[in-house]
């Protein structure tokens, strides 16, 4: 087998094994891996005949493997394992890969519990291996723009951050995301809340108090499909986060209030729709049209503020730097532990009808 080199480096491309070729694997990870200089999509675990045919069409250079166990039986044939399979498999697959000596990327959420996630972090550190989490929404156009505005002081001192991932999906769909088994980490709080909470913590630091309302709204649903989470950050900012599958009209994607100015933006980052439609990163990738720019200003006057382009490819470029140059992981896995701690506190808050302080134990 010929191992291609990364142009201009002389290094052979890092061989990547991908577990899972559903939405996450096929629409997000595989095209981003294949398009990243320094990486080569070498093997994909999927036993489904239709998905294997899809893989053959989309990535003919990659070999199909029936099971993760078969793939990990020869860890020396890989340089990186990416886990994009259902949530309940994240911890056992990541642990098996780390024990086999392989660096690992895991789709969010890293684990079903903060304790399990912390155990993986400790194992990776003990083995001296990369462990990182695919928190791709850190590279959304809207979030990148807000992060820059906050860093530049354009809003002054921020006191409230509002963020929404809302959808209109009143009909139930089959699959593990609708499972009430805690091992599946199903429901909208863990699905979309993993992104919203990660973004809030990235912007404003640790949360010290958590209040949540978590509900099941759709007839016949077994897991939460409508949730609100309020965080009080150690620095004083309050984050209000909404996620819903039953929002017939959508609220602003982001609204950030400071003592100098405010910023509001509607609509979603374009990268997910582009990837799902089969488009691939290249010139103009992630750019937001002027009509989609957010408003920066106050009631005395506000204007459209250009959005930074979305940049999902930056995640895997960061993985290459970590493995080749020893740079920090593109997402610190301890951030995933912090986000899961908040998610557990949110569950407890909703169940007990009270605000949870994060110096308390968040689970029993």
N, C-alpha and C positions, 0 to 999 in steps of 0.2 A: 504494500500500500504506500502510495506517495503522500508525504506530508508537505502541504504547501507552506511557503514562508510568508510572513507579513511583509509587504513591500516596504523597503527602506530600512528594515531592522535586522534582517538576517535571522530572526527568530522564527522557528516553526510556529504555525498557528496553533493556539491552544485548542485541544479536542474537547468538545462539549457533549455530554450526554444529557438529554432532556427527558424527564419522566412526565408523561401526559401530553396528549395532543387534542384536548378539548379546546374551549374558548381561550383559556389562558395560554396554553402551549402553542396552539396553531396561530392565533391572531396576534399575540403579544411577543412571547419569548422567541419562538423560532425565527420570525423575520428580523427581530432586533439582533439576535445572535448572529444570524447569517450575514447581516449587513454591517457588523462591527469588525473593523480591521484588527487582526490579531486573534480572532475566534473563528472556529470552524464547527458547524453543526455536524457532528459525527454520527450520533445515534439517537433514536427517539423510541421511547417505550410506549407502545400502544398495540393492543391485540385486536382492536376493532377493525374488521376488513375495510369498511368505508374510510376510516381515518388513515389506514395504511395506504390506501389508494390516493387519498388526498396528499399525504406526505410524499408519495412517489412523484406526484405532479408538481408539488410546490418546492420540494427540496430533494431532487433526485440523487444528490451526493450522500444523503444521510441514510444509514441502514435502520431498518425497523427491527425492534427487539420486543419479544412477547411480554417479558416481565422485568421489573426492576432488579429482582434477584439475579436474573441472567446477566444483566448489564453489570452489576456490581461484582459478579463472580470474577471479572478480569479488570480490576480497578486500574491496572497499569496501562490499559488501552485508552484511558481518559485523563484529562487534566482538570476537569470541572464537571460537577453534577448540578443540574438545575431541576428543582422539584416544583412542578406545576400541576400536580395531581390533586384530588380532593383533600380537604383540610385534615381529615383524620389520619392521612398518610404522611403529613409533613414531618412530624417528629420522628417516627421510626425510620423513614427514608433518610432524613438528614443525619440522624445518629449513625445509621449503617454506613453512609458515605464517609462521614468524619472518621469513624473507626477503621475504615478501609484506606484512610490517608488522602481523601479527596476534598478539595475546597467545595463549598456548597453555596448556591443561591436558592432561596426558598421564597415562593410567592407568599403574599400576605394572606391571612395572619400567620406568623411564624409557627404558632402553636395554638392549642385551645385554651391553655392557661399560662399565666405568667411564670409559674414554677417550672413547667415543662420548657418554656422558652429559655429561662435562666440556666436550666441544665444543659441545653444545647450550647449556649454561650460559653459556659465553663468548659465543656468538652472541647470546643473549637480552640479556646485559649490554651488549654492543656496540650493539645496536639500541635499548636502553632499553625493552624489552618484558617483560611478565610471562611467566614460565615457572614452572609449578608442577606437582606430581605428586599424583595422587589416592591418597594414603595414608589411606584412609578408616578403617582400623582404629585410628588415633589417637583416633577418636571412638567407639570401642566403650565400652559401659558398664563392663566389667571394667577396661579400661586406664585410663579416666578416673578410676575409683575408686582404683586403685593409684597413679596419678600424684599424686592428692591426698594419699593416705596417706604417700607418700614425702616430698612437699613439706612436709607438716605435721609430720614427724618422729614420726608415730605408731608406726613400726616401729623407731625408733632408727637406728643405723647399719646399712644393708643390706649383707649380705655375699654373699647368693646370690639370684638371680632365675631362676625356672624358668617356662617358657612353652611351651605346646603348641597346635598346630593338627593334630589327628588325625582321621582319617576311616576308615570301613569301606567301601571301594570296590574290592573284589577284581577286578572285571571291567574290562577295558580299554574305553576309549571312543575313537571316532575323533575326530581333530582335531589341530590344530597343537600343543596342549599335550603330546601324546604323541610329538612329532617329536624325533628325535635331532640334527637340523640345529642347530648352535650359533646360527645367526641367529634361530631361533624362540624361543630362551631357554625351552625347554620343561622339563618335569620339576618335581618338587615343591619342590626347593631354591629355584628362582627364583620359583615360583608362590606358595607359602606362606612360604618363607624371606624373601621381600621384605618381608612384613609383620612377621614375628617379629624380624628383625634391625633394621628401622626402629624398632620399639617399644623394643627394648633400648637402642639408641643414643640414642633420645630421652630415656629415663629416666636413663641412667647415663653418657652421654658416650662419647667415642671408645674404640674397641677397640684394644689393642696386640698381642694374641695371639689366634690363631684355630686351633681344632682341630675337625675335622669327620669324620664317617663318613657316606658317601653311597652308597646301595645301590639295586639294581634287584631287587625281590622278586617281582613278579607274573610269572607265566609269559607269555612273549611280549612283555613290555614292552621298549621301546627306550630309555626314559629313567628317571632316578631316581624312585622312589616312596616312599622311606623314608630319612630323614636325621636326623642329630643334629649340632648345632653348639654348641661351647663357646667363649665369648668371655671374655677377661680385659680389663676396662676399665681405662683409665688411672688411674681413681680407686680401683681395687682390687676392685670388685664383679666377681663371676663370674656370667655369664649362661649358662644351659643351655637350649637350644632344641630341641624335637622337632617333626618334621613327618612325617606318614605317611598313605598311602592304604590301609594294610593293618593298621589297629589295630582288632582285634575287640572290645576293651574300651578305653575312653578314659581317659587319665590326667587329673589336674586341669588345668583351663585355665591357671591361674596359681598359683604358690606363691612367696611372697616372704618371705625370712628375714632378720630384723634382730636386733640385740642386745637389743632391748626387747620385740619382739613379732613375730608372723608373720601372714601373710594368705594364705588359700587359697580359691579359687573354682572351681567346676565349671561346665560348660555353656558355650554360646556366646552372645554378644550376640544379641538378638532381631531386630535391624534387617534383616539379610540375608534371613531367612525372611519377614519382613513385606513387604519390597519384592518379593521373588519371588512372593509370593502376591497381589500387586496392591494392597496397602495403601499409603497415602501419609502422609507426616508431618502431624501435627496434634496436638491435645490428647492427652497421654499417650504420645506417641511415644517409643520407646526405653526406656520404663520396665521395670524388672526386677521380677517378683513377689517377695514376701518369701522364698518358698521357694528362689529363685535367688540370694539374697544370699550373699556369701562369709563365711568365719569369720575373725574378728580376735581374736588373743590367743595364749596359750601352752598347754602341757599343764596348767598350773595353773588354767586357765579361759579359755574362748573363747566368743564370742557372735556372732550374725549381725550383720554390719555393712551398713547400707543402701547399695545401689549407686547411684552417680550415673546418671542416664538416658543412654543412648546418644544421640549427636547428629550423625549424618552430615550433616544440613542445614548444620551450622556450616562445613563446607568451602566450599560455594559462596557462603555469606554472606561468608566471608573473601575469596573471589575478587572479589565486588562491591566490598568495601571497598578492596581493592588497586587495582582499576581506577578507582574513583570518587574515592578519597581518598588514594591513594598509600601505603596501609598495607602492611606486609610481606606477602609471599605466605603463604597458609595453611600451605604446606609449602615450606620453602626447597629449591630444586632441588639445592643442594650437599649436602643430607642424602641425596639419592638417589645422588649420586656416592659418598659415604661408605659407604652400604649396599652398593652394587655392588662397591666395593673389598673389603668383607668377604666378599661372595658369591664373588668370584674367589679370595680367599684360602682359603675353605672348599673350593672345588673342588681347589685345589692341595694342601691338607692331606690330603684324602681320597685323592687320586691318589698322593701320595708317602708317606702314612702317618706324618706328623709334624706338629708344631705350627708354624704359620707366624707369624713376627713381622712386623707391618705396616710396619716400616721397610724390609723387603725388597721387591723387586718381586713383585707377586702374579700376574704372568703373564709368559710368555716369548715 
